[in-house]
Amino acid sequence: MEQIKINDNVNIIYLENEKFKTNLISVFFKRALKRDEVTKNVLLQYVLTDSTQKYKTQSDIEKRMQELYSSKIDTNVSKSGEKQIISFKLSFVSDRYLQEKITDDAIDLLTEIIFNPNIENGGFSKEYVRLAKDVVEQDILAIINSKDKYAYNKAVEIMFEGESYAVNQDGYIEDLKEIDEKTLYDYYRQFISTSQIDIVVAGNFDKESCISSLKKHFDINITPVTIEKEKTHRHRSCGYVEENMDIVQGKLVLGYSFDIAYDSPDYYKFMMLNEILGGGASSKLFNIVREKHSLCYSIFSMIDRYKGTMMIMAGIDHENKDKTIRLIDEILADIVNGNVSKKEMTAAINHFNYSLEALNDSLDAMSGFYYSQKLSGMPKTPDEIRGLLSKVTAQDVTEIAKRAKKDIEYFLTKTV
């Protein structure tokens, strides 16, 4: 992995890899997570990939991708702590497998999509904005109808009230009516001129030529928006919150604060606790709550590295709510009391090692990993992470478990 600076606000992460026939160039725009921007950012990924100055229609863009040997464009909007990340990714066949070189043409297409949108009468195409708004509305409704995601989002909204982290990365239906082709274009111009950019180049390239082409397109003037250093979430007791809906299966979400910063030496101990508690099929939650007591259909835990929090999510029968919460409390208390076996420690380490090794099986996974490491400001290689995790002891896991403070018990249950 090599970092190459284009200018103060545009950087390249270069990952040489000869394993794949395709290459991947990912462009990440970083912004502070803000309630008044989030829906616009979600819309932009659709509007920009639907129509450009050169390729006026989606069909024109698809035709050009076919000409570039079935290249593929993907976009995504995600939340990383209190940052929102908007990404544009282009995968294409490596020049070494072709009789012609297409890398420059692929970069031209990617930058055409990002920097040269189709503008009509001082704004985006009215029709394409309308279509994008329809897509975003349907996406948000689909999330609401996905009760797991809905319950998680509601628990986060309540637990992190007053913090930027409470903002929903998927956008808000009520914001769509206030956005039109002109207001969205005005925002886009601000977005391009104030977002920090990282470009992850993964695959097998003529390095000098590729970097030269990227510098030509991305050496732009940016006055970056302020993104404050992440602060861990402070414990705030929200108690028990119940919501009723016409559903078959209950959705339980428990939220905990640990006050462990991502740059703390304790972070990797926190990772081990999460893995042992609810990280997979070898975890205590899975084997005790689901397999032994048959109290849930699904159960797992996850942590947020920037907020120092853990969420436990379970799909359960409505009448099993109290039993499930009580058993989860007992399992955590058991860890606090030192019940962490060598077998559980080994299983956790093996799972981490497998996951880190699996990064090599996907250019996208590899690109995402190294970008997330750069985002943290404390970048680590997979080998460095393995080394840090291997030093964690069962006693360390116990000590971290003692720091758990429950913020919320949220239960989405059937209408009475």
N, C-alpha and C positions, 0 to 999 in steps of 0.2 A: 504494500500500500504506500502510495506517494501522494503528498499534497502539493498542489501547484497553485500559486496565487496569480489570478488575472489582474485584480485590483483589490483595494481594501475591503470591498464588499461582495466580491465574486471569487469563489474558489473552486478548484477541481480536486476531486479525490480520484486518483488513478489506480485501478485494480487490474493488473495484468493477469489473464487467465486463458490458457490455451485449451481448456477442456471442452469448450462448447463450439458449435458451429455458428451460433449467433452471438452478436454483441448487444450490449444494453447501455444506453445513455439516459440517465435520469437527472432531471432538473428540479431541484427543490427550492421553493420560495418559503421563507420563514417570516412569520408575523406574530405579533402579540395576539393572544386569543381575546377577541372583543365581541360583545353582544351585537353591536351595530355593524360588524363586518362579516360575521360568520356566514350568513346566508348568501351574501354577495360572492364570497370566495367559492362556495359550493356551486353557484350559478356559473362562475367564470370557467370552470373546467369543462362545462358542456358547450357554452357559447364559443369559446376559442377553438374547440376541436370540431365544430360544425361548419365553420365558414371562415375563409381568409381572403385577403385582397387578391391573391393569385388563384386560389381554389375556392370558388364561390359557394359550392354546395358540398354536402357530406359525400355525395357520389364522386365529386372531383377529387376530394382528399383520398377516398378509398381507392380510386383509380390510380392515383400517384403512388400509394402504398403498394399496390399490386405491381406496378412498374418497378418498384424497388424490391422485387422478389418477396412479395407478401410480408413486407414490414408491418409492424403493429404499434399503434399508439395507445397508451393507457394513461388515465389520469386518476388522481386520488386526493381527497382532502381528509386530513387526520388531525388528532389532537395529541400533542406531546407535552405533558404537564400543562402549563399555561401559555403554550405556543400553538399556533395553527400552522400546519405544513400543507402546502399545495404543491403537488408533484405532477410532472409531465414526463412520461417515459416512452422512449422509442427503442424497440428491439428490431434488429435487422441482421441479415446474413453477413458473416465476416467476409471481408474482401478476399481472404486466402482461399475461399471455396468458389470464387466466381472468376470469370474471364475478364470482368471489368470491375473497377473500383467504385463502390457506391457510398462510402462513408461520408464524403463531402456532401453528396446529394441528400443523404439521410439527415445530416445536421441542418442542411438548408430547409428541409421540410419541417423539422422540429422547431426551428427558430421562426419559420414563417407562421406556424400555428401560435407560437407564444407572442411574437412581437408585431405581427402584421394582420390584425383582425379585419374582417370585412366591415367597413364603416359606411353608413348611409345617413346623410343629413345630420352629421355631427353626433352620431351615436351608432351603436351596434345595429345589426339588422333586426328590425322589429319582429319579424317572423321567427327568427332563430332565438330571440330572447323569450318570446312566448312559448316556443317549444321547450326551451330549457326550464322555464318556470313550471310547466306541466310535469316534466320529468322529476324535478326536485320535489314538487308537491306529492307525487306518487311515491317517491322514495321515502319521504318523511312519514306518509301514511302507512307504508309497509313496515317501517320501524315501529310505529305505534301498534300495529297489528301483530308484531313479533313481541310477545309478552315478556320474553327474557330480556330483550334489549330495552323495552319500555320500563320494566321494573328497575333495571340497573340505572338507566338515565334519571328516573325519578329519585332514587336513593341518592345519587350523586348530587342532584339539584338541591335536595334538602340538606344533606350532610355538609356541602361546601357553599351554602348560602353566603353571599357577600364576597366570595372569591371568584376570580375569573374562571377557575377550573369548573365551576358549575355550568358554564355556557355549553350548550349542546353543539358538538362539532358538525352535526348533520343539518343545521339550519332550522328556521322557524317558518311555518306556513304563513303566520300573520305578517311576516316581513315581506312576503312576495308581492303583495298588492302595492306596496310603496316603491317598488323597484321597476323602472322601465328602461328602455334601450339607451336613453341619454344619461340617466343617473348611474347606470351600471358602467357605461363607458367612462364617465368622469371618474368613477372609483377605480376602474382598470388602469387609467393613466397614473393615478396615485399609487396603485398596487405595484406597477412596474418600476416606478421611480423611487420607491421607498422600501422594497422588500430585499433582505439579504438573500443571496443566491449561492447554492452549492450544487455543483455538477458532479455526479458520480459516473465515471467511465469504467465499464467492466467488460472484459473480454480480451480479444487479441486484435491489436490495432497496429498500424504504422503510427507509432506514438507521436513523432514529431509533426506529421501531417495533421493528425487528429487534434492535437493541442493547438496547433496554429489556426485551424478552422474554428475551434471553439473560442479562441481569443478574439478572432475577427468579429464574431457575432455577439459575444457577451462582454466585451470591454466597454461597458456602459456606465454612465454617471448615475450613482445611487446615493441618495441621502436617507440612510436607513432609519426606520421607526425605532423608537426606544423599546427594547425588550428587557425588562428587569430580571435580575437574577432570581431564580426560583426559590420560593420559601416553602418549607414544609408546612403541612396542615397542622394547625393547633387543635387539640381535642376540644370538641364542643358536643355536649350531650344533647341529642335530639330525641332520645327515648324511643318508644314504639310508635310506628306510623303504619296505619292500615288503610288500604285503598280497595274499594270493591269494583268489580268488573264482571261482565258475563264471560267467565273463563272456566275451563275444565280443570286445569292444574294450577295449584298455587305457586307463586314465585316469591321466594324468600331471599332478601339481601341484607347481610350484616356488614357494617362498616366499622373499621378500627383505625385509630391513629397510633403511630409508633414514634413519630418525631425523629426519623432517621433520614438525614440528607443523603442525596445521591453521591456526594463527594466524601462521605464519612467512611472510615475503615469498617464500620458496622454494616454497610450496605450489603456486602456479600454474605454476611451472616443472616441478614434479613431474607435474602434470596433463598438460602438454605432452609430457613424456617418455613417459608411459603411452599417450597417444593415438598417438604416432609408433611406439612399440614394438608395441603390440598392441590398440589401441582400436577397430579396425574393418577394413573391406575395403581400406583404403589403407595399413594398417600393415605394418611390416617382417615381423613374425611371419607374418601372413596371406600376404603375397606371396612370402616366401622359403621358409618351412617348409612351407606348404601348397601354394601354387601352383607354385613353381619346383622344389622337391624332392619333392613329393607324400608327405611323411612323416606327415601327420596328416589326419584328417577335419575337425577343428575346432581352432582355437587362438585364444586371446585373453588379454589381461591386464587386471587391475583393481586399483585402489588403495583403501585405506581412509584416509579423510582424518584420522581421529582417531588411528590407530595408526601412521601413517607407513610403511605396508607395501604391498607389491605382490605379487599372486599371479598366476602364469601357469598357465593350464589348457589341456590338449590331450587330444583323443581320438585314440589312435594304435593301429596294429598292435603287438602285444606285442614283436615282434622289432626294432621301430624305436626302442625306448626310448633306447639309448645314442646313436644318431645324432641323435635329436631334441634331447636334452640338450646334446650337443656343439654343435649348430648354434645353439641358443638362446644358449649361452655366447658363441659367436663373434659373434652379432648384437649382443649387449650390449657386447662388447669393441669392436666396430666403432663403436658410438655413442660410447663413451668416447674412441676415437681421433679423433673429430671428423667421422665420416661421417653427417652430417645435412644433407639437401639442402634447398634453397629450396622445391622442389616438395612435399616431405614436410611442411615447416612450413606451407605454404599449405593443403595438404589438411587438416591438423589444425585450423587456425584455421577453415576453412570448415565442418568437421564440428561444432565447438563452436558456431559461429554458428547453424548449422541447428538444433542441439539446443535452444539457448536460444530461438530464434524459435518452435520447435514447442511451447514451453510455453503459448503463447497459443491452442493448438488444443484444450486440455483443461483444464477447471476442476480436475480431480483432480491433473494434473501441475503446474499452477500452484500449487495449495494445498500440495502436497508440497514443491515447491521453496522457497517462502517459509517454510514451517515448518522445513525443514532448515537454512535460513539462520539462523533465529532460534536453533535448537538449537546452532549453532556458536558463538554469542556474538559472532560477527564478521559480521553480516549484510551481504550485498551484493546489489545489484540486478543483473538480467541485463546491463544496460549497463556497470555497474562491472566485472563479471567479464570482459566482452568487452574492456574497456580494459586490464585487467591481463594477459590472455592475449596481447593484441596486442603487448605490450612484451617478451615473451619472445623471446630470440634462440636461434639454433642453438648458440651457445657456452654459453648457460645450460643447455640440454638436456644437452649433453656434461658439464658440471660436475655436474649432478644425477646422471647415470648413474654417475659415479665413486663415488658414495656407496652404491651397491648392495652389500649383503652377503647372500649366500645363506644362508638358515636351514635350508631343508629341500628335499629331493628325495623326493616321495612318489609311489609307483607302485602303482596297483591293477591287478593282472594276473591272468591265468587260472591256475587250479589246475593244477599240474604233473601 
